[in-house]
Amino acid sequence: MITLGDGRTTMRSTTTRTRQAAALGCALLAVTAAAACTSSKPAGDGTISGAQSAPPSAATASASPTPSLPAGAPEVVLPADLKVTVAFPATGEADKDAVAQSLTYALRAFNGALAKGDLQDPAFKYAYDGMARPYMANMIDQLVKRNQTVTGETRYYAPTITIQDATHAAFTYCEDQSKGYAKDKSSGKVLTSTPSVRDYTEWNLGLEKSAQGVWRVTQTLGEKGSTRCQNA
């Protein structure tokens, strides 16, 4: 995650242990509360926690493979030096797998918008709705104001999916930003810092199915410094 000047967390980092989000409401009632690392440097210095040094091959890294798109979803385009790995194995249950596929798309869409600094990115707006969209958009905006983008690798894993009813689902998963970095757009400098347990965040999301049958992220809750996620 990227550290914001006000101490909040993007899907990449923060300097203080936080629980971010609006109340999750009915979508998360059945899930125990704990999405783009911590830094030992002061908030607002633009560093990425968990980063050691940028890998020499980062600039030429292959783009992440593209999963199947939800029906009617805009294509997600990631820069070649940003890898988004989503390890959500199939459950064999059609409803849960549909939610997992939609969240896989949403996570890629967010990272794509974050890399471009585009709050109006079509894929991002398709994937996020309700209280989640302005919350995530604010994270993108904070990076834009720093004239930064993102590079390296973000990894999402250890999912737990709960179907609440026909139109509500809860999704818990881990995020690993130990190889994630912020990069200054003007100089191209990759900002790094010392890795720690705070590179690992546990996320709880609420998703709702629209009238068109599309699962979208509507609520978010993140807790960083997760030893469970570090050891998962």
C-alpha positions in Angstrom: 0.0 0.0 0.0 1.0 3.6 -0.4 1.3 5.8 2.6 -1.0 8.8 2.5 -0.1 12.1 4.1 -3.1 11.9 6.4 -2.2 8.5 7.7 -4.8 6.6 5.8 -4.1 3.5 3.7 -4.4 2.9 0.0 -4.4 -0.6 -1.2 -0.7 -0.4 -0.8 0.5 1.1 2.6 0.2 3.4 5.7 2.3 4.5 8.6 -0.1 3.8 11.4 -2.1 0.6 12.1 -5.5 1.4 10.7 -9.0 0.1 10.2 -10.2 1.8 7.1 -13.7 1.9 5.9 -17.2 2.7 6.2 -19.4 0.3 8.2 -19.8 -2.9 6.3 -23.5 -3.4 7.0 -25.4 -6.6 6.3 -22.9 -7.8 3.7 -20.3 -8.5 6.4 -22.3 -9.5 9.4 -21.4 -13.1 9.1 -17.7 -12.4 8.7 -15.2 -11.6 11.5 -13.6 -8.3 10.8 -10.1 -8.7 9.5 -7.7 -3.6 -1.2 -2.5 -0.1 -3.5 3.1 -2.1 3.2 4.1 0.1 6.0 7.0 2.5 6.2 9.2 3.4 9.0 9.5 6.9 7.6 7.2 9.8 8.4 3.8 9.9 6.8 3.7 11.9 3.7 7.2 11.2 2.5 5.9 9.0 -0.4 7.7 5.9 0.6 6.4 2.4 0.1 6.9 0.1 3.0 8.0 -3.4 2.5 10.1 -2.4 -0.4 13.8 -3.2 -0.3 15.2 -2.1 -3.6 13.4 -2.2 -6.9 14.2 -5.3 -8.9 16.5 -4.6 -11.8 14.1 -6.2 -14.2 11.0 -4.2 -13.0 11.0 -1.9 -16.0 10.8 -4.8 -18.4 8.6 -7.1 -16.3 5.8 -8.8 -18.2 2.3 -7.5 -17.8 0.0 -9.6 -15.6 -2.1 -12.2 -17.4 -5.6 -11.1 -18.1 -8.4 -13.3 -16.6 -11.8 -13.7 -18.2 -13.7 -10.4 -18.1 -17.2 -10.1 -16.6 -19.9 -9.6 -19.2 -19.7 -6.1 -20.5 -16.7 -5.1 -18.4 -14.2 -2.6 -19.8 -10.7 -4.1 -20.4 -8.1 -3.6 -17.7 -4.7 -2.5 -18.9 -1.7 -2.6 -16.6 1.7 -1.2 -17.3 4.5 -3.7 -18.0 6.3 -3.0 -14.8 3.3 -3.6 -12.5 2.3 -7.2 -11.8 -1.0 -8.0 -10.0 -1.2 -11.6 -8.8 -4.6 -12.8 -7.6 -4.6 -16.2 -6.1 -8.3 -17.0 -5.5 -8.6 -20.8 -6.3 -11.9 -22.1 -7.6 -14.2 -23.4 -4.9 -16.4 -25.5 -7.2 -19.4 -23.4 -6.0 -20.8 -21.3 -8.9 -22.0 -18.4 -6.8 -18.8 -18.1 -4.8 -16.6 -18.5 -7.9 -18.6 -15.7 -9.7 -17.9 -13.3 -6.7 -14.2 -14.3 -6.8 -14.0 -13.6 -10.5 -15.6 -10.2 -10.1 -13.3 -9.3 -7.2 -10.3 -10.4 -9.3 -11.4 -8.0 -12.0 -12.0 -5.2 -9.4 -8.5 -5.6 -7.9 -6.9 -5.4 -11.3 -9.1 -2.4 -12.2 -8.1 -0.5 -9.1 -4.4 -1.1 -9.7 -4.8 0.0 -13.4 -6.5 3.2 -12.3 -3.9 3.7 -9.6 -1.1 3.3 -12.1 -2.6 5.7 -14.5 -3.9 8.1 -11.9 -7.3 8.1 -13.5 -10.3 8.5 -11.2 -12.6 8.2 -14.2 -11.1 5.0 -15.5 -14.0 2.9 -17.0 -12.9 -0.4 -15.5 -12.5 1.2 -12.0 -16.0 2.8 -12.2 -17.5 -0.5 -13.4 -16.0 -2.5 -10.5 -16.6 -0.2 -7.5 -19.9 1.4 -6.4 -21.6 2.7 -3.3 -19.3 3.9 -0.5 -16.4 2.0 -1.8 -16.0 4.0 -5.0 -15.2 7.4 -3.4 -13.1 5.8 -0.8 -10.9 4.1 -3.5 -11.0 7.1 -5.7 -9.5 9.2 -2.9 -6.6 6.8 -2.7 -5.9 7.3 -6.4 -6.2 11.1 -6.0 -3.7 11.1 -3.2 -1.2 9.4 -5.5 -2.0 11.8 -8.3 -1.3 14.8 -6.0 2.2 13.3 -5.2 2.9 12.9 -9.0 3.5 9.2 -8.3 2.6 5.9 -9.9 3.1 2.3 -8.8 5.5 -0.5 -9.8 6.6 -3.9 -8.6 4.1 -6.6 -7.6 0.9 -6.7 -5.5 -0.3 -10.2 -4.4 -3.8 -11.0 -3.2 -4.5 -14.4 -1.6 -6.1 -16.5 1.2 -9.7 -15.8 0.3 -12.8 -16.5 2.3 -16.2 -16.0 0.6 -19.5 -15.8 2.3 -22.7 -15.5 0.3 -25.2 -13.6 2.4 -28.2 -13.8 0.1 -28.9 -13.5 -3.7 -27.4 -10.0 -3.9 -25.0 -9.6 -1.0 -21.6 -11.3 -0.4 -18.7 -10.8 1.9 -15.1 -11.4 0.9 -12.0 -11.6 3.2 -8.5 -11.9 1.7 -4.9 -10.9 2.3 -2.7 -8.5 0.5 1.1 -8.7 0.2 2.9 -5.5 -0.7 6.4 -6.5 0.3 7.4 -6.2 -3.4 5.2 -3.1 -4.1 6.8 0.3 -4.7 5.8 3.9 -5.5 7.6 5.6 -8.4 8.0 9.3 -9.0 6.6 10.1 -12.4 9.0 13.0 -13.1 12.3 11.3 -12.2 11.3 7.7 -12.6 12.8 7.0 -9.1 11.4 4.0 -7.3 10.8 4.8 -3.6 11.8 2.0 -1.2 11.9 1.2 2.5 12.4 -1.6 5.0 10.1 -4.6 4.8 8.0 -5.6 7.8 4.8 -7.3 9.0 3.0 -4.1 8.1 3.4 -4.9 4.4 0.6 -7.4 5.0 -3.0 -6.2 5.1 -6.2 -8.2 5.8 -9.2 -7.0 3.9 -12.9 -7.4 4.3 -15.1 -6.3 1.4 -18.9 -6.2 0.9 -20.1 -6.8 -2.6 -23.6 -6.4 -4.1 -25.1 -7.7 -7.3 -26.6 -5.1 -9.5 -29.9 -5.4 -11.3 -27.8 -6.4 -14.4 -26.3 -9.3 -12.5 -22.9 -7.7 -11.9 -21.1 -8.1 -8.6 -19.5 -4.8 -7.5 -17.5 -3.8 -4.5 -19.6 -1.5 -2.3 -17.9 -1.6 1.1 -14.3 -1.8 2.3 -12.5 -2.6 5.5 -8.7 -3.0 5.8 -6.5 -3.9 8.7 -2.7 -3.8 8.1 0.1 -5.4 10.0 -1.6 -8.8 9.8 0.5 -11.6 11.1 -2.1 -14.1 9.8 -1.5 -12.8 6.3 2.2 -12.7 6.7 2.2 -16.4 7.6 -0.5 -17.5 5.2 
